[in-house]
Amino acid sequence: MLVDSHCHLDFPDFAAELPEVVARAKAAGVGVCVSIGTKLSRFAEVAAVAQKFPDLYCTVGSHPHEAAEEPLADAAPLLELAKQDKVVGIGETGLDYYYEHSPRAQQATNFRAHIAAARALSLPLIVHTRDAEDDTIEILREEMGQGAFTGLIHCFTGTHRLAEAALDLGLFISASGIATFKKSEALRDVLKRVPLDRLLVETDAPYLAPTPHRGKRNEPAFVVHTAAMLAELKGVTLDAIADSTTENFFRLFARAVRPS
């Protein structure tokens, strides 16, 4: 079994055929999916999708792009929403200096609020970081010093330095379809060094469809291609990658229930 640890099944891209998308995932061997929150104002929609399917979970979070519209003074709004059934994580959150849709200072404040919620609830933190490695590492180290929390760097596209910093803090690394792209040699070199017991796989669907589906709408079934790439990269079987990434998922996302 594989797990798609990060997708966005509440997005309009899937509205017309969500049951079929979930069925295709099951047929491909993807037993569990996590639909990730990106706006607190849309959490009801995220939660509703998770409630429709037994092996679909969700998270509570406000993407760094939303920091200006959804500023967080503290963790209280996250803590309240995370009480709901099927919430298994906090995020996605973090820093995005590539687009800078929100001021950096507010992104950092929101990031710390999410960390506080993850720490308080013992839920994993889903970290988004783009063109912001130094500040991401600094905040993660500072906050870890204030009290331990768990989490992962989602859709990892960073450097060896970011990977090593995350691993040193006890975080996991999640590989997406980007790692299958022809020009992602440097990324694959980083992922090759990540221990098997710290890796997860994801789609970030509807975005970033892996080769051979690049350019199409992504969906959870396609996570198989990312797993196959990791198997080849590490010189192990696809079953070995499926077993390790799935075990890692349930170790990290302790609220999720393994399908019978």
C-alpha positions as a printed NumPy array, in Angstrom:
array([[  0.   ,   0.   ,   0.   ],
       [  1.033,   3.569,  -0.722],
       [ -0.13 ,   6.768,   0.967],
       [ -0.581,  10.109,  -0.769],
       [  0.448,  12.262,   2.17 ],
       [ -0.402,  15.586,   0.518],
       [ -3.131,  16.399,  -1.985],
       [ -5.941,  18.94 ,  -2.354],
       [ -9.088,  16.979,  -3.092],
       [-11.341,  19.834,  -2.011],
       [-10.153,  21.913,  -4.977],
       [-12.645,  22.541,  -7.818],
       [-10.441,  20.476, -10.166],
       [-11.915,  17.317,  -8.609],
       [-15.494,  18.391,  -7.931],
       [-16.997,  16.665, -10.977],
       [-15.46 ,  13.24 , -10.36 ],
       [-14.166,  12.933,  -6.821],
       [-15.515,   9.379,  -6.249],
       [-13.818,   8.251,  -9.458],
       [-10.527,   9.894,  -8.436],
       [-10.607,   8.118,  -5.069],
       [-11.501,   4.816,  -6.769],
       [ -8.577,   5.146,  -9.181],
       [ -6.264,   5.761,  -6.238],
       [ -7.5  ,   2.598,  -4.534],
       [ -7.076,   0.617,  -7.748],
       [ -3.474,   1.856,  -8.004],
       [ -2.732,   0.688,  -4.471],
       [ -3.011,   4.071,  -2.764],
       [ -4.827,   3.17 ,   0.436],
       [ -4.88 ,   6.527,   2.241],
       [ -4.885,  10.178,   1.152],
       [ -4.537,  13.387,   3.152],
       [ -6.294,  16.462,   1.778],
       [ -4.368,  19.487,   2.98 ],
       [ -5.849,  22.701,   4.324],
       [ -4.649,  25.903,   2.68 ],
       [ -7.219,  28.432,   3.954],
       [ -8.937,  28.518,   7.32 ],
       [-11.903,  30.135,   5.588],
       [-12.265,  26.98 ,   3.467],
       [-11.688,  24.405,   6.176],
       [-15.343,  23.345,   6.133],
       [-14.941,  22.224,   2.518],
       [-11.716,  20.347,   3.307],
       [-13.348,  18.583,   6.257],
       [-16.456,  17.722,   4.226],
       [-14.388,  15.955,   1.571],
       [-12.545,  13.942,   4.236],
       [-15.827,  12.873,   5.785],
       [-17.061,  11.399,   2.505],
       [-14.453,   8.629,   2.328],
       [-13.251,   6.312,   5.108],
       [ -9.548,   6.448,   4.213],
       [ -9.336,  10.142,   3.422],
       [ -8.043,  12.532,   6.103],
       [ -7.415,  16.265,   6.263],
       [ -5.348,  18.958,   7.959],
       [ -5.965,  22.461,   9.291],
       [ -3.789,  25.221,   7.913],
       [ -3.327,  28.535,   6.166],
       [ -0.809,  28.557,   3.306],
       [  1.879,  31.277,   3.483],
       [  0.253,  32.88 ,   0.441],
       [ -2.796,  33.526,   2.651],
       [ -0.928,  35.152,   5.553],
       [ -2.042,  38.67 ,   4.639],
       [ -5.723,  37.711,   4.404],
       [ -5.633,  35.259,   7.314],
       [ -3.203,  36.74 ,   9.857],
       [ -2.813,  34.672,  12.999],
       [ -1.947,  36.345,  16.279],
       [ -1.725,  32.951,  17.995],
       [ -2.65 ,  29.3  ,  17.595],
       [ -6.215,  29.581,  18.915],
       [ -8.095,  29.36 ,  15.561],
       [ -6.036,  26.328,  14.545],
       [ -6.569,  24.59 ,  17.871],
       [-10.318,  25.053,  17.621],
       [-10.646,  23.697,  14.078],
       [ -8.295,  20.786,  14.758],
       [-10.81 ,  19.366,  17.248],
       [-12.888,  18.119,  14.35 ],
       [-12.902,  14.485,  13.329],
       [-10.409,  13.251,  10.702],
       [ -7.913,  16.102,  11.239],
       [ -4.472,  14.469,  11.331],
       [ -2.05 ,  17.385,  10.943],
       [ -1.399,  21.124,  11.038],
       [ -0.617,  23.034,   7.853],
       [  0.373,  23.549,   5.266],
       [  2.336,  26.48 ,   6.59 ],
       [  5.773,  27.975,   6.171],
       [  7.494,  30.576,   4.049],
       [  7.242,  31.37 ,   0.335],
       [  9.556,  34.104,  -0.912],
       [  9.181,  33.131,  -4.577],
       [  5.792,  34.765,  -5.097],
       [  5.618,  36.836,  -1.904],
       [  1.841,  37.064,  -2.007],
       [  2.019,  37.992,   1.686],
       [  4.542,  40.038,   3.704],
       [  7.442,  37.977,   5.015],
       [  6.929,  39.103,   8.604],
       [  3.311,  37.922,   8.636],
       [  4.283,  34.64 ,   6.996],
       [  6.739,  34.078,   9.843],
       [  4.152,  34.965,  12.486],
       [  1.632,  32.553,  10.963],
       [  4.325,  29.871,  10.675],
       [  5.079,  30.125,  14.397],
       [  1.362,  29.979,  15.246],
       [  1.055,  26.729,  13.296],
       [  4.099,  25.318,  15.077],
       [  2.54 ,  26.215,  18.434],
       [ -0.64 ,  24.356,  17.443],
       [  1.284,  21.306,  16.246],
       [  3.251,  21.241,  19.485],
       [  0.18 ,  21.669,  21.686],
       [ -1.807,  18.935,  19.92 ],
       [  1.091,  16.548,  19.191],
       [  0.12 ,  16.64 ,  15.518],
       [  2.616,  16.735,  12.638],
       [  3.419,  20.062,  11.   ],
       [  3.282,  20.248,   7.188],
       [  5.95 ,  22.738,   6.082],
       [  5.957,  24.577,   2.755],
       [  9.192,  26.382,   1.93 ],
       [ 10.204,  28.013,  -1.338],
       [ 13.174,  30.328,  -1.821],
       [ 13.263,  30.743,   1.958],
       [ 15.62 ,  28.062,   3.253],
       [ 17.638,  30.211,   5.671],
       [ 14.615,  31.669,   7.427],
       [ 12.799,  28.31 ,   7.424],
       [ 15.738,  26.588,   9.101],
       [ 16.14 ,  29.418,  11.608],
       [ 12.469,  29.367,  12.637],
       [ 12.334,  25.573,  12.872],
       [ 15.459,  25.495,  15.058],
       [ 14.273,  28.329,  17.276],
       [ 10.849,  26.78 ,  17.755],
       [ 12.212,  23.297,  18.359],
       [ 14.242,  24.856,  21.153],
       [ 10.989,  26.07 ,  22.72 ],
       [  9.529,  22.568,  22.753],
       [  9.591,  19.531,  20.509],
       [  7.16 ,  18.961,  17.631],
       [  6.984,  16.592,  14.679],
       [  6.46 ,  17.245,  10.992],
       [  7.741,  17.11 ,   7.453],
       [  9.022,  19.272,   4.63 ],
       [  6.382,  18.735,   1.981],
       [  7.105,  18.647,  -1.766],
       [ 10.809,  18.794,  -1.001],
       [ 12.802,  20.702,  -3.635],
       [ 15.573,  22.055,  -1.422],
       [ 19.279,  21.646,  -0.911],
       [ 21.336,  19.154,   1.063],
       [ 21.588,  21.823,   3.768],
       [ 17.811,  22.023,   4.181],
       [ 17.456,  18.243,   4.17 ],
       [ 20.172,  17.801,   6.776],
       [ 18.701,  20.54 ,   8.976],
       [ 15.244,  18.98 ,   8.782],
       [ 16.537,  15.488,   9.502],
       [ 18.627,  16.758,  12.426],
       [ 15.427,  18.227,  13.898],
       [ 13.644,  14.903,  13.567],
       [ 11.479,  15.953,  10.625],
       [ 10.588,  13.854,   7.6  ],
       [ 11.068,  14.599,   3.883],
       [  8.236,  14.17 ,   1.378],
       [  8.969,  13.611,  -2.315],
       [  6.568,  14.796,  -5.025],
       [  6.312,  14.396,  -8.773],
       [  8.927,  17.127,  -9.236],
       [ 11.547,  14.516,  -8.366],
       [ 10.637,  12.579, -11.532],
       [ 11.244,  15.52 , -13.879],
       [ 14.155,  15.234, -16.302],
       [ 15.909,  18.337, -14.971],
       [ 15.618,  17.343, -11.29 ],
       [ 19.005,  15.606, -11.058],
       [ 20.151,  17.801,  -8.161],
       [ 16.952,  17.072,  -6.242],
       [ 17.303,  13.347,  -6.813],
       [ 20.864,  13.543,  -5.486],
       [ 19.496,  15.035,  -2.255],
       [ 16.7  ,  12.464,  -1.961],
       [ 19.133,   9.62 ,  -2.547],
       [ 20.818,  10.531,   0.754],
       [ 17.62 ,  10.735,   2.8  ],
       [ 17.252,   7.576,   4.92 ],
       [ 14.377,   5.3  ,   3.944],
       [ 12.888,   5.605,   7.421],
       [ 12.431,   9.38 ,   6.977],
       [ 10.799,   9.503,   3.517],
       [  7.178,  10.008,   2.49 ],
       [  5.564,  10.376,  -0.933],
       [  2.895,  12.769,  -2.133],
       [  1.269,  14.201,  -5.238],
       [  0.324,  17.774,  -4.258],
       [ -2.558,  17.081,  -6.645],
       [ -3.939,  18.703,  -8.725],
       [ -0.464,  20.173,  -9.263],
       [  2.909,  18.737, -10.318],
       [  1.896,  15.524, -12.069],
       [  4.897,  13.193, -12.284],
       [  6.428,  11.808, -15.438],
       [  4.79 ,  10.252, -17.509],
       [  1.732,  12.427, -16.761],
       [  3.538,  15.757, -16.603],
       [  1.37 ,  18.606, -17.848],
       [ -1.865,  16.856, -16.928],
       [ -3.997,  17.309, -13.848],
       [ -2.376,  15.339, -11.061],
       [ -4.306,  12.9  ,  -8.856],
       [ -3.464,  10.542,  -5.967],
       [ -3.146,   7.439,  -8.177],
       [ -0.084,   9.005,  -9.79 ],
       [  1.935,   8.848,  -6.555],
       [  2.943,   5.365,  -7.753],
       [  5.28 ,   6.971, -10.296],
       [  7.093,   8.992,  -7.642],
       [  7.459,   5.863,  -5.512],
       [  8.843,   3.947,  -8.51 ],
       [ 11.411,   6.684,  -9.108],
       [ 12.536,   6.491,  -5.467],
       [ 12.841,   2.709,  -5.727],
       [ 15.119,   3.023,  -8.743],
       [ 17.075,   5.857,  -7.13 ],
       [ 17.744,   3.863,  -3.983],
       [ 18.203,   0.481,  -5.636],
       [ 15.32 ,  -1.206,  -3.843],
       [ 11.993,  -2.668,  -4.92 ],
       [  8.801,  -0.673,  -5.271],
       [  7.355,  -2.834,  -2.496],
       [ 10.193,  -1.751,  -0.216],
       [  9.457,   1.915,  -0.923],
       [  5.737,   1.365,  -0.389],
       [  6.34 ,  -0.44 ,   2.896],
       [  8.788,   2.124,   4.272],
       [  6.919,   5.275,   3.231],
       [  3.633,   3.852,   4.511],
       [  5.157,   2.861,   7.852],
       [  6.701,   6.333,   8.098],
       [  3.338,   7.933,   7.396],
       [  1.521,   6.077,  10.167],
       [  4.398,   6.694,  12.555],
       [  4.166,  10.426,  11.883],
       [  0.4  ,  10.832,  11.374],
       [ -0.622,   8.966,  14.5  ],
       [ -4.306,   9.961,  14.258],
       [ -4.713,   8.233,  10.887],
       [ -6.018,   4.665,  11.002],
       [ -4.46 ,   2.002,   8.849],
       [ -7.055,   0.461,   6.492],
       [ -8.073,  -3.073,   7.436]])
